Amino acid sequence: MNGRFEQCFVIGTGQFAFNCAKYMSDKYALAGIYEYGNLQQSSCRDLCDKYGLPYVPISDKEKFDGFMRRINESEKRTLLISASNTYIFPDFITDNKNIKVINYHPALLSKHLGRNAEAWAIYEQDRIVGITWHEVTSEIDKGAILAEREIELADDITSLRLMTKQYQLGFAAFKQMIGGVMRGEEGCTKKCLNYGKMHYSFQKPNDGILDPSWDAGKISAFLRCMDYGSLKILGEPVMLDKSGGQYGWDFYKILYDKADDKSLPNDKVIEKDGVFFILRNYRQINSALGSKT
């Protein structure tokens, strides 16, 4: 393998991980692409089969830990590319001087760390968002920065659309950055001086609860940040009544002209600051005691 590494693995999921793996296979060499997580359906596997890339699915954490131990014991100079990946690398990997791990993160490290960063950026109404490629250390999302890009956050963007846009930006940055990594150009890194908030996988913006007392901008931000389309990464948003009963809806619309309001009798309409939020097929899903209705 050309460069400072003897072997390279891509660890991740979806088309983004495949794109990074395909690029490495074409330009350098690829020992394999490993996908971790719930793998009942995998676009990454389908693409790897189509283009003949070495693909290995591992859904069990203990088995993935075993794979990491084998890499750790191989004594080969190894590059691990973490691309849309939820596996947390153990200390014996990040402390091994023969192994370099780089990670894609869908945010600027000065704003949001951890999981689902695109949703938190929308919810907190950031004006500037971005992506980061960084080295992986024992501290999550706190390694030296290899590449970062910024984009302005559109007022109507959803988490799903932002995630897709960031993948495109992240892959373009990867292609520009990876040559320096392969050549061992350590001078291309920089440190983040002020890290942003850490977000964990179990957290949701406002616990996934829509507060109708918010202003129009905040209601819009909440609805859009929870919107991953059919992926439903953060689950379904709800609204509570005074007794704690939960209400859900099928989908939402944001209207800026009442003339466009085509709400139906079973819809919930929230009007704030001249903006109309239509919650389609609004219904109770849990009572205060938790029973379904």
C-alpha positions in Angstrom: 0.0 0.0 0.0 1.4 3.4 -1.0 2.2 5.9 1.8 2.9 5.4 5.5 0.2 2.7 6.1 0.3 -1.0 5.3 -3.5 -1.5 5.5 -6.6 0.7 5.5 -10.1 -0.1 6.7 -13.2 2.0 6.4 -15.7 1.6 9.3 -19.1 3.1 8.8 -22.5 2.8 7.2 -24.5 4.0 4.2 -23.5 5.5 0.9 -21.1 7.9 2.6 -18.9 5.1 4.0 -19.1 3.4 0.7 -17.9 6.5 -1.2 -14.9 6.9 1.1 -14.1 3.2 0.7 -14.4 3.3 -3.1 -12.1 6.3 -3.2 -9.5 4.5 -1.1 -9.8 1.4 -3.2 -9.3 3.4 -6.4 -6.5 5.7 -5.3 -4.6 3.7 -2.7 -5.7 0.3 -1.3 -8.5 -1.0 0.8 -8.3 -4.0 3.2 -12.1 -3.9 3.9 -15.1 -1.9 4.8 -16.7 -2.9 8.1 -20.3 -1.9 8.9 -21.4 -1.9 12.6 -24.9 -1.7 13.9 -28.4 -2.9 13.0 -27.9 -4.3 9.5 -31.2 -5.7 8.4 -31.1 -3.4 5.4 -27.8 -2.0 4.1 -27.2 0.3 1.2 -23.5 0.0 1.9 -23.6 -3.7 1.5 -25.6 -3.4 -1.8 -23.1 -0.9 -3.2 -20.1 -3.0 -2.1 -21.5 -6.1 -3.8 -22.1 -4.1 -6.9 -18.6 -2.7 -7.1 -16.8 -5.7 -5.6 -15.5 -4.0 -2.5 -14.5 -6.3 0.5 -17.5 -5.8 2.9 -17.9 -7.3 6.4 -21.1 -6.6 8.5 -20.7 -7.0 12.3 -23.8 -6.2 14.4 -22.4 -7.5 17.8 -20.2 -5.2 19.8 -18.2 -8.0 21.3 -17.4 -9.3 17.8 -16.4 -5.9 16.7 -14.2 -5.5 19.8 -12.5 -8.8 18.7 -11.9 -7.3 15.2 -10.2 -4.3 16.9 -8.1 -6.6 19.0 -6.9 -8.4 15.9 -5.9 -5.1 14.3 -4.2 -4.0 17.5 -2.1 -7.3 17.6 -1.2 -7.3 13.9 1.6 -4.7 14.4 0.9 -3.4 10.9 0.8 0.3 10.3 -3.0 0.8 10.0 -5.3 3.6 9.0 -8.9 3.3 10.2 -11.4 5.7 8.5 -14.5 6.2 10.6 -17.3 7.4 8.2 -20.8 7.7 9.6 -19.9 5.3 12.3 -21.3 4.8 15.8 -18.7 2.4 17.2 -16.5 3.9 19.9 -12.9 2.9 19.5 -11.3 1.4 22.6 -8.2 3.0 24.2 -5.9 0.2 23.1 -6.6 1.3 19.5 -6.3 5.1 20.1 -3.1 4.6 22.2 -1.4 2.3 19.6 1.2 4.3 17.7 0.9 1.9 14.7 -2.7 2.8 14.3 -4.2 6.1 13.1 -8.0 6.7 13.3 -9.7 9.6 11.5 -13.4 10.4 11.9 -16.0 12.3 10.1 -18.2 14.5 12.3 -21.3 16.3 11.0 -20.6 19.6 12.8 -18.0 22.1 13.8 -16.2 20.9 16.9 -16.6 24.4 18.4 -20.4 23.9 18.3 -21.6 20.3 18.7 -19.9 17.1 19.8 -21.4 13.6 19.9 -24.5 12.2 18.2 -27.1 13.7 15.9 -25.2 17.0 15.7 -27.2 18.1 12.6 -30.4 18.0 14.6 -29.0 20.0 17.5 -27.6 22.6 15.1 -31.1 23.2 13.7 -32.8 23.1 17.1 -30.4 25.7 18.5 -30.9 27.8 15.4 -27.3 28.1 14.5 -26.6 30.3 11.6 -23.4 28.5 10.5 -23.0 24.7 10.5 -20.3 22.5 9.0 -18.4 19.2 9.0 -15.1 18.1 10.5 -12.6 15.4 9.8 -10.5 14.9 12.9 -8.1 12.4 14.5 -9.6 10.1 17.0 -8.3 10.0 20.6 -9.6 8.5 23.8 -11.8 11.7 24.2 -14.8 11.6 21.9 -14.7 14.2 19.1 -11.6 16.0 20.6 -8.8 15.0 18.3 -6.8 17.3 16.1 -8.7 18.7 13.1 -7.7 17.5 9.7 -10.3 19.4 7.6 -13.4 21.4 8.3 -16.0 23.2 6.1 -18.7 25.7 6.9 -22.2 26.3 5.3 -25.0 28.7 6.2 -28.0 27.0 7.7 -31.1 27.5 5.6 -34.3 28.5 7.5 -36.3 25.6 6.0 -33.8 22.8 6.1 -34.7 19.5 7.9 -32.2 17.2 9.7 -32.5 14.7 6.8 -31.7 17.3 4.2 -28.9 18.8 6.2 -27.4 15.4 6.9 -27.4 14.7 3.1 -25.8 18.1 2.3 -23.1 17.5 5.0 -22.3 14.1 3.6 -21.6 15.7 0.2 -19.5 18.4 1.8 -17.7 15.8 4.0 -16.8 13.6 1.0 -15.4 16.5 -0.9 -13.3 17.4 2.1 -12.2 13.8 2.4 -10.8 13.7 -1.1 -8.9 16.9 -0.5 -7.6 15.9 2.9 -6.7 12.2 2.6 -3.6 12.6 0.5 -1.9 14.5 3.3 -2.9 11.8 5.8 -1.5 9.1 3.6 1.8 11.1 3.2 2.0 11.7 6.9 1.8 15.5 6.7 1.2 16.2 10.4 1.4 19.9 9.8 -2.0 19.9 8.3 -3.7 19.5 11.6 -5.0 22.1 14.1 -6.6 22.0 17.5 -10.1 23.3 18.4 -9.6 25.9 21.1 -13.2 25.9 22.5 -15.2 22.7 22.2 -19.0 22.8 21.8 -21.7 20.9 23.7 -21.7 17.1 24.0 -24.8 15.3 22.9 -25.5 11.6 23.6 -27.5 9.1 21.6 -30.3 9.0 24.3 -30.8 12.7 24.2 -33.5 14.5 22.1 -34.1 18.2 21.7 -36.5 19.2 24.5 -36.9 15.4 25.1 -38.8 15.2 21.8 -41.7 17.4 23.1 -43.1 20.3 21.2 -43.9 23.3 23.4 -46.7 25.4 21.8 -45.6 28.4 23.9 -42.4 28.8 21.9 -42.2 31.5 19.3 -42.5 30.7 15.6 -38.8 30.4 15.0 -38.4 27.8 17.8 -41.4 25.7 16.8 -40.1 25.6 13.3 -36.6 24.7 14.4 -38.0 21.9 16.6 -40.2 20.4 13.9 -37.4 20.4 11.4 -34.7 19.1 13.7 -36.9 16.0 14.5 -37.5 15.5 10.8 -35.3 12.6 9.4 -38.1 11.4 7.1 -38.6 7.7 7.2 -35.4 7.1 9.1 -36.9 8.6 12.3 -33.5 8.7 14.0 -34.9 10.7 16.9 -38.3 9.0 17.0 -41.6 10.7 16.8 -42.1 14.1 18.3 -45.1 14.6 20.7 -47.0 17.4 22.4 -48.4 17.1 25.9 -51.7 18.3 27.4 -52.0 19.6 31.0 -52.5 16.1 32.4 -49.4 14.8 30.7 -51.2 12.9 27.9 -49.2 12.6 24.7 -50.4 13.6 21.3 -48.7 12.7 18.0 -49.2 13.5 14.3 -48.4 12.0 10.9 -46.6 14.9 9.4 -46.4 18.7 9.6 -46.6 21.7 7.3 -45.3 25.2 7.9 -47.3 28.0 6.2 -46.7 31.7 6.0 -50.0 32.7 4.5 -53.4 31.7 6.0 -54.8 31.4 2.5 -52.6 28.3 2.1 -54.2 26.7 5.1 -55.9 23.5 3.9 -56.2 21.9 7.4 -58.7 19.2 8.1 -60.9 18.7 11.1 -58.5 16.2 12.7 -55.5 18.5 12.3 -53.9 20.7 15.0 -53.2 24.3 13.9 -50.7 26.4 15.9 -50.5 30.0 14.9 -47.5 32.0 16.1 -46.2 35.4 14.8 -48.2 35.0 11.6 -46.9 31.5 10.9 -49.2 28.5 10.8 -48.0 25.1 11.9 -50.3 22.3 10.7 -50.0 19.0 12.6 -51.7 16.5 10.3 -53.9 13.8 11.9 -53.3 15.1 15.4 -54.3 12.4 18.0 -53.7 11.2 21.5 -51.3 8.3 21.6 -50.7 7.9 25.4 -52.7 9.0 28.4 -51.1 10.4 31.5 -50.9 6.9 32.8 -49.2 5.6 29.7 -52.1 3.6 28.2 -52.6 3.7 24.4 -55.8 5.1 23.1 
